[in-house]
Amino acid sequence: MSFTLHGLAVSSGIAIGRAHLVSHATLEVAHYRIKEKSIPTEIARFENAVATVRSELGSLRGEASGPGSPSELAAFVDIHSMILDDPLISELPMDLIRERRCNAEWALVQQMEQLVQQFDEIEDSYLRERKQDVVQVVERVLKALMGKARKVSKRGKEEDLIIVAHDLSPADTIQFKNLKIGGFVTDLGGATSHTAIVARSLAIPAVVGLHHARPLVREDDLVIVDGTRGVLIVDPDPRVLEEYRLRKSELELERHKLRRLKTARSATLDGEEVALYANIELPQDISQVKDVGADGIGLFRTEFLFMNRDGLPDEQEQYEAYKAVAKAMGGKPVTIRTLDSGGDKSIGASVGAGRQALNPALGLRAIRYCLTEPQIFLTQLRAILRAAHYGNIRILVPMLAHAAEIEQTLAMIEQAKAQLRETRHKFAEDVKVGGMIEIPAAALALGPFVKHLQFLSLGTNDLIQYTLAIDRTDEAVAHLYDPLHPAILRLISQTIAAGARMDVPVAVCGEMAGDPTLTRLLIGMGLRQFSMHPSLILEVKQQVVMADADQLALKVGRLLRLDDPEKLREQVERLNA
């Protein structure tokens, strides 16, 4: 019987093949008491399981570092290794075994539930979704305790494999490099989950957040994964199957043609230059950036260096990471965003420890956190300034809302420079400083921004979230998250126009920048700098080279006067016709 499930589209494309179910360990383990004399044996059993998983992750790390593996895989395995080595996972369960005379499985799951609760309180969506990494590490130890393996087996028709799982860990995905996987489908996950990130890096269609795919889909079911629309079709009828096969062929042909645009000039039909930058999280991502001919790095998310570790990265470690990116880009712009994290323990924070934010989205995060922790901030600023000696580095400050925050940040940068002079370190004196416009108050009161900063970057993800009062990670209201809401478009347009009047460059680095259906709209608003995931750059460039900026400016000017959402959406669609 044919049926369709809808989820979150996280990696575009179409895959048609046979479902291969990946099992997962149940975390609802049995609870039983053990005898006093059995405690040493139970502890030894737990220690052996941890040692087994540590060895597995070590082997997987070697595989992930091999040729042909996306850089994200090795990074995720490193995260799992750090989680495993954390005393909260590797030692505290043994205390529970001793104190409560309980079995190792139950002790481990109890500790995991406490950790997951802490992650749920983190506002940052990327960091919050890392709770799944904790769950997956625990799952792997449970499997070792139970003597079970988690493997993706090869089958006769490797090209037809569509992975269907409740969730996938980075360790699982490493196995896929030796198989020809068509697509990923998971019940859990979001746009920033590791399954989504790895799927995009492998250019494999993926749909996550389906909720019930794993129990409903059977092994070897014929399935269609539409990673563009977020749809999974199980046992499609012949007409639907033929339609999707045709669409798949067309997409593959288009993708092949896009490669020709790599060296093409990024300019509109009427000669307007449009810079297409890449968003990255790790120095290893540079290979993808170069592969698509990006004009530079528009957003380097530095929080990845801080997360899931016992201590903070020191100045030298950060300096080496930033320097590697700057040198690799050979003089092209590299925009490094300062730490964009909430006040949580995941980065060893002291401020806010022991307190639970009533509304973390509006709490101590991003620049607010950095200004409250000046030593952490100064360490990062010194590392960035030193690395800027080796390339064209710019500093981007997140979540600014007040003129005082801009002034304090600039003062901290000068303080960092003074400290480097005292220690006789080489550094760049003239690093440009920009601010993210992601709070409505910033977009509505741009005076201090254009006066004190050299460039602006619109973080549309948070701008939409704050303007519409919608938590985009909350499934109950996610459908209300609308980048085409008239208020959102006006805030973006006003920001771009204000930047143009004051000769301050404005970029968009949120998800809107990587959506090819919105490229012409943004060009019509006057946007000339886009920053997105590297895999999306050629699709956006295709829209750029077919656009006429002058004509779009007239059409978009009329469009922005509309208040009716449906009419506005119709006009946006006509821009792409």
ZAMAR-707061 format. One record per residue: x, y, z of N, C-alpha, C in turn. Coordinates in steps of 0.2 Angstrom, whole numbers, plus 5000, padded with zeros to 4 digits. Example, Ala and Ser with C-alpha at 12.3 -4.5 7.8 and 13.67 -1.06 7.14 Angstrom:
BEGIN
506649725039506249785039506649845039506449895035506849955036506450005039
//
This chain:
BEGIN
500449945000500050005000500450065000500350114996500750174995500550225000500950255003500850315008501450365008501250425010501750475010501850505017502450515019502650555026503050615024502850665028503150735027503650745033504250775032504650795037505050855035505650865037506050925036506550915030506550955025507050945020507650975022508250935022508850965024509450955019509350915014509850905009509450895002509450934998509050934992509250874987508750864983508850804978508350754978508350704974507850654974508250584974508050534978508350474978507750424978507950374974507450314973507750254974507550214979507850144980507450104985507850054988507550004992507750024999507250025004507450045011507849995014508350025018508749975022508750005029508449965034508249985041508849985045509050035049509550035053509250035060509449975064509149975071509550015076509150035081509450065086509350035093509750045098509650015105509150055108508650015112508150045116508550075122508350135124508650165130508150155136507650125135507250105141507450035143508050035147508349975149508049955156508149885157507849855163508249885169507949885175508249905181508249855186508749835189508749775194509349785198509249765205509749775210510249715209510849725211511349675211511649665218511949605219512149595226512849635227512949645234513549685236514149655233514249595233514849565231514949565223514349585220514349585212514549655210514649705214514749775212515449775208515949745211516549755207516549725200516149665199516049635193515649685188515149715191514749755187515149815184515549845189515949905187516449885181516749825182517149795177516849795170516249765171515849755164515749825161515549875165515449945162516149975159516649965163517349985161517549955154517349885154517549855147517149875142516549895143516049925138516349985135516550035140516750095138517450095134517850045136518550035133518350005126517849965125517649935118517449995114517050035116516850095112517350145111517850155115518350195114518850175108518950105108519250075103518950085096518250075096517850075090517950145087517850195092517850265090518550285087519150255090519750265087519850235080519550175079519650155072519250195067518650215070518250255065518550325064518950345069519250415067519750405062520150345062520550335056520250335050519650295049519250295043519050355041518850395046518550465044519050515042519650505043520250545041520450525034520250475031520450445025520250485019520550475013520350515007519550495006519250545003518550535001518050545007518250555013517850565019517750645020517050665020516950735022517250755029517550815029517850835035517450835041516750835040516350835046516350775050516450715046516450655050516950645055517550665053518050665058517950705064517650765063517550815068516950785073516450755070515950725074516150665078516650625075516850565079517250595085517650645084518050675089517550705095517050725093516550745098516250685102516150635099515950575102516450545107517050555105517650535109517650575115517550635114517650685120517050675125516450655122515850645126515950585130516250525127516450465130516950475136517350515135517950525140517750575146517150605145516850655150516750605156516950625162516750595168516050585170515650625167514950625168514650555165514950535159514750475156515250415158515850425159516350365160516450355167516250395172516450385179515850385183515350435182514850445187514350385187514250345181513850285182514050235187514750235187515050185192514850205199514850265201514650295207513950265209513450275204512750255204512750175206513150135202513250065203513350045210513850085213514050075220513550095225513250155224512850185229512150145229511850135223511250105222511150025221511750005220511849925218511349915213511449955207511049945201511449915196511149895190511449865184511749925180512349915177512649965173512249995168511849965164511449995159510950045162510650035168510150075171510550145173511150125176511550185179511750235173511950205168512150245162511550285159510950255158510450295156510150345161510250335167510050385172510450445171511150435170511650495170511450525163511350485158511150525151510550565152510050545155509450585155509650655159510050655164510250715167510550765162511050735158511450775153510950805148510550765145510050785140509650845143509450835149509050895152509350955152510050955153510451015153510551045146510550995141510651015134509951055132509351025134508751055132508651125134509051155139509051215142509451265138509851235133510351285129509851315123509951375122509551415117509851405110510451395109510751395103510551325100510251325094509951265091510451215089511051245087511651195085511851155091511951195096512251165102511651115106511051145105510551105108510451035105510551035098510450965095511050925096511550945099512150905101511950855107511350865110511150815115511050745111510850745105510850685101511550645101512050685101512750655101512850615108512550645113512650615120512250545120511650555117511150495117511550435113511850455107512150405103512750375106513150415110513750385113513450335118512950355122512650305127512450245124512050255118511850195114512350155112512950175110513450135108513750095114513750125120514050095126513550035128512850055127512350005129512449945125512549955118512649895114513249855115513749885118514349855120514149815126513749845131513549805137513149745135512749755130512249705128512549655123513149665120513449625116513149625109512849685107512549695100512949745096512949735090513349775085512849815081513049875078512649915074513049925068512849885063513149895056512649905051512849935046512549945039512849895035512449845033512749785029512749805021513149775018513149785010512649735008512349745002511849704999512049704992511649664988511749654981511749724977511249764978511149824974511249884979511949894979512149954983511850014981511750024975511550094972510850104975510450054977509750064979509650074986510250084990510150084997509850155000509350155003509050215006509050205014509450235017509550225025508950255028508550205032507950225036508150215043508150265048508350255055507950295059507950275065507650325070508050385071508750375071509250425071509850395069510350435066510950415064511550455067512050415069512650445073513150455067513650495069514150505064514550445063514650405068514950335067514650295062513950295062513550265057513750285050513750355049513850375042514450365039515050355044515650335041515650265037515250225039515150155036514850175029514550225028514250235021514750255016515350275017515750295012515950235007515950175010516050115006515450085003514850115004514250095000514050154996513650134991513350194987512650204990512650254994511950274998511550314993510950304993510550354989510250404993510050394999509750445003509750425011509550475015509450465022508750485024508450445028507850465031507850445039507650495043507650485050507050515053506850485059506350505063506550575067507150575069507350635073507750675069507950735072508450775068508150845066508550895065508350955063508850985057508751045055509251075050509951075052510051075059510751075061511051015064510650955063510850895066511350865062511750825065512350795061512150755055511550725055511350685049511250735043510950795045510850845040511550875037511950885042512650915040512950865035513050805037513350755033513050745027512350745027512050735020512150785015512250845018512350905013513050895011513550875015514250875013514350815008513950765009513950715004513550724998513150774998512650794992512150734991511950704997511450654997510750684999510250664996509550684998509450665005509150705009508950685016508350715018507950685022507350705025507350685033507350735037507350715044506650735048506650715054506050735058505350705056505450645053504850615050504350585056504650575062504350545068504150465067503850445062503650375062503850335056504350355052504650325047504950255048505350255054505650185056505150135057504650145061504150085062503750075056503650125052503150105047503450075040504050095039504350075033504650005034504649955029504849895030505549885026505949835028506549825024506349805017506749835012506649825005506049855002505649895006505149935003505449984997505149994992505350044987505150104989505550154990505450224993505750274988505450334989505650394985505850444991506450474991506650524995506650594992506250634993506250704990506550754995507150764994507550804999507450874998507050894993506950964992506250984995505750944995505150954997505050925004505450885007505450855013504850795013504850755008504350705007504650635006504350585010504550515009503950485006504050445000503450414997503650334998503250295001503350225002502950184997503250144993502850094988502450144983502750184980502450234975502050194969501550224967501150194961501650204955501550164949501950174944501950244941501450284941501450354938501850394942501850394949502250434953502950414952503050354952503750324951504050354945503750344939503950374933504150444933503650484936503750554937504350574941504450544946505050554950505750534947505650474943506250454939506450514934505950534931506050594926506350654929506050674935506350734939507050714941507250654943507850644946508350644940508250624934508650634929508750704927508250744927508350814926508750854931508650834937509050864942509850844942509950784940510650764939510950794933510550804928510850844922510950914924510550944928510651014930511251024934511350974939511850974943512550974940512550934934513150924930513250994927512751024924512851084921513151144925512851134932513051194937513851194938514151134937514951134938515251184933514951194927515251244923515251314925514851334930514851394933515351414938515751364940516251374945516751434944516951434938517451494936517051554932516451544932516051604929516051664933516051724930515951784934515251784937515251804944514651804947514351884946513951884941513751954940513051944936512651994937511951994934512052014927511452004923511452024916511652094914511452134919511652214918512252234921512652184923513352194925513452204933512952194937513052204944513452144947514052164950514452104954514052084960514052014961513751984967514251944970514451954976514951914979514551854983514851794982514551734984515051704989514851704996515351685001515051615004515551585007515351515010515251525018514851485021514851475028515151415030515651415035516051355037515951355045516151295047516251275054516851255056517251225052517951195053518451215048519051225050519551235044519551185039519351125040519351075035518851085030518351125031517851145026518051185020518751205020518951245015518951215008519051145009519151105002518451114998517851115002517251124999517151194996517451245000517351314998517751324991518351294991518751304985518451264979518151204980517851164975517251204971516951244974516351284971516551354969517251374970517451434968517151494972517051484979516751544983517251604983516951664984517251724984517651734991517451694995517751705002517351665007517551675014517151655019516751705022516051705022515651755024515451745032515551675034515351665041515751605043516251615048516551555051516351555058515951495059515651485066516151465071516351505075516951485079516751435085516051435087515851405093515951325093516051305087516251235086516951215090517351265090517951255094517951245101517351275104517251275111516851225114516451185110515951145112516151075114515851045119515950975121516650955122516950995127517650985129517650995136518150975139518250985147518451055148518851085144519151155145519051195139519251255139519151305134519751295129519651315122520251315118520651375120521351365121521751425122521851465116522251515117522351565112522751535106523251495108523651465102523251415098522851375101522351325097521951365093521651425095521151455091521551495085522151525087522551555082522751515076522951445078523151405073522551385068521951375071521351365067521151425062521151485065520951545061521551555056522151545058522751555053522651505047522451445049522451395043521951415038521351445040520851465036521051525032521351575035521551635032522151615026522551575028523151565023522851525017522351475019522051435013521651475008521351525011520951565006521351615002522051625003522451664999522251734998522051765003521951835002521151855001520751805000520051815000519751835007519251865007518951885014518751825018518951825024518751775029518451805035517751805036517351835041517351785047517651805053517651755058517151785063516551745065516051775070516351755077516351805081516551785088516051745091516251715097515851655100515151675101514751635097513951645097513651585101513751585108513451535112513051565118512651515121512251535127512751535133512451555138512751545145512751485148513051425145512951365147513651325149513551275152514151235154514551205149514251195143514651165138515251195135515351255137515951295135516351315142516251275147516551285153516451355157515851375155515651445158515551445165515751505168515651515175515051555176514951605172514351645173513751605171513251615175512651585174512651505176513151485179513251415181512751415187512351355187511951345193511251385192511151425187510551455186510151435180509551425180509151405174508851465171509051485164508751535161507951525160507551575162506851565161506651565153507051605150506951605142507651615139507951565138508651565136508751605129508251605125508251635118508351715119508151735125508151805126508651825132509151775134509551775139510251795138510751765142511451785141511751745136511851765130512051735124512451775120512851745115513251785110513651845113513551905111514051955113513851975120513251965122513051975129513551935134513551875132513951825136514751845135514951855130515651875129515851935133515451985133515552045137515552035144515151985146515151965153515751925155516051885150516651845151517251875148517551935150518051965146518651925144518851885149519451845148519351795142518751765142518651715136518651755129518351815130518251855124518951885122519351915126519951935124520451885121520451825124520851765121520651755114519951755113519751745106519951805101519851865104520051925100520851925098521251905103521951905102522151855096521851795097521951745092521751765085521151795084520951825078521451875075521551925079522051975077522751945075522951895078523651865076523551835070522951795069522851755063522751805057522551865058522351915053523051935050523551925053524251945050524351905044524051845043524151805038523651795032523151845033522651845028522151905029521651905025521151955025520551935029520651935036520151925041519751985043519151965044518652015047518351985053518152035058517852005064517052025064516651975065515951985065515651975072515252025075515052015081514252005081514051945084513351925084512951955089512251965088511751985092511852055096512052095092512152165094511452195094511252235099510652275100510752345102511252355106511352425109511952455107511952525106512552565105513152545110512952535116513452525121513852455120513452405117513752345116514252355110514152395105514652405100515252445103515152495107515652535110516152485114515852445118516152395123516552345119516252325113516652275109517252305106517152365103517752395100518252415105518052435111518552445116518952385118518552325118518952255120519452245114519252255108519652245102520352285103520252345105520852385106521252365112520952335117521252305123521652245121521352205117521752145114522352165110522252215106522852245102523452265107523252305112523752325117524052265120523752215122524052155125524552125120524352125114524752095109525452135108525352195108525952245108526452225114526152225119526552205125526952145125526652095122526952025121527352025115527352075111527752075105527452025100526852015099526551965094526452005088526551975082526352005076525551995075525252055073524552045072524352105067523752105065523452155060523152205064523352265062523052325066522452355063522352335056521752365053521152315051521052275056520552225055519852255055519452245050518752265049518352235054517852275057517452245062516652255060516252205060515552205058515152185063514452195062513952175067513452135063513152085067512552045064511952085066511552085061510852115062510352055062510252035068509751975069509251995075509252055077508752075082508352135079507652125079507352185076507552255078507752265085507952325087508552355083508952305081509552325078509352355071508952315067508652335061508352395061507952415066507552475066507952535069508552525072508952585074509652575072509752575065510452565063510952615063510752675066511252725066511952715069511952685075512652665078512952615074512652565071512952515067513352545061512952585057513352615051513852665053513752695059514252745061514952715063514852655067515452625070515752565067515352535063515552465060515752475053516152425050516352435043515952385039515552345041515052305037514552275042514052245039513452215042513252155039513052105043512852045040512152025043511652015039510951995041510951925043510851905049510651835052509951825051509751805045508951805044508651745049509051695051508751645055508451675061508851705065508651735071508251795070508351835065507951895064507151875063507051815059506351795058506151765065506551735068506251705075506051755080506451805080506351865085505751905083505751925076505251965074504551935074504551865073503851835073503751795079504151805084504051775091503951695090504351665086504251595085504951555086504951505090505451465091505551415085505951425081505951385074506151305076506351295082506551225083505951185087505351225088504751205091504251175086504151115085503751085080503051115080502851135086502151155087502051225083502551265082502451335079502951335073503351285071503751295066503451315059502851295058502451315052502351385051502451425057502351495057502951535055503551495054504151525053504151545045504151605044504051625037504451685035504951665031505451715028505151775024504551755021504151805017503651845020503651845027503151885030503351965028502852005027503052075025503452105030503452095036503852135041504552105040504652045039505352025038505652055032505352055026505552085020505752155021505352195025505452265026506052275030506152235035506752245039507352235035507352175031507952165027508052215022507552245019507652295014507852355017507652375022507852435026508552435028508752375030509452365032509952375026509752345021510152345014510152415012509652455012509652525010510052565014509952555021510352605025511152595024511352525023512052515022512252545015511852545010512052575004512052655005511652685008511652755009512352775013512552735018513152755022513752715019513752685013514252655010514552595015514152565018514252505023514052445020514452395017514252335014513752295019513252265016512852225019512752155016512852105020512752035017512151995021511951945018511451895021511851835022511851805029512251745030511751695033511051705033510651655036510351615030509951565031509651515027509351555020509151615021508851645015509351655010509951665012510451675007510651615002510451555005510651495001510051464998509451504998508851474995508751504988508851464982508851494976508251534974507651514977507051544975506951614978507451634982507451694985507951744983508451714978509051754976508851814972508351814968508151874964507751924968507451904973507051944978507651984981508151954984508651984988509052034983509152014977509552054972509152124971508452114970508052164969508052214975508152194981508152234987508852274987509352254983509952284983510552244986510352184988510952144991511452124986512052124988512652114983513152064986512952044992513451994996512951934999513051874997512751815000513251775003513051735009513451685012513051625014513251565012512851505012513351445013512951395014513351325014513651315007514251295007514651285000514251244995513851194997513551154992512951194988512751254991512251294988512451344983513151364983513351424980513251414972513351364969513251354962512551364960512051344964511351354962511151424963511451454968511251524969511651564963512251544961512551584956512151574949511851524948511451514942510851564942510551574948510051634948510351704947510951714949511251774949511351794941511651744938511851764931511351774926510751744928510151754924509651814926509851854931509451904934509651974931509152014931509352084929509152134935509652154938509652194944509152254944509252294938508752354937508052334937507852284933507152264932506952234939507352194942507152164949507052224954507452274954507352324959506652364958506452374952505752404951505252354953505252294952504752244954504752234961505352224964505352214971505152274975505252334973504952394976504252394976503852374971503152364971502952314976503352254976503152204980503152214987503652254989503752274997503152314999502752344995502252384997501552344999501652274997501052234999501052215006500452205008500252185015499952115015499652095010499352025009499851975008499951925013500551875012500451835006499851815004499751774998499951814992499751874991499851914985500651924985500951934991501651944991502051884989501751824991502051764989502051754981501451764979501351764972501851804968501951864970502451904966503151884967503351854972503951824973504051764968503551724967503551674963503651694955503351754954503351784947504051804946504451824951505151854950505551794947505351734949505751674946505451644940504951674938504651644932505051654925
//
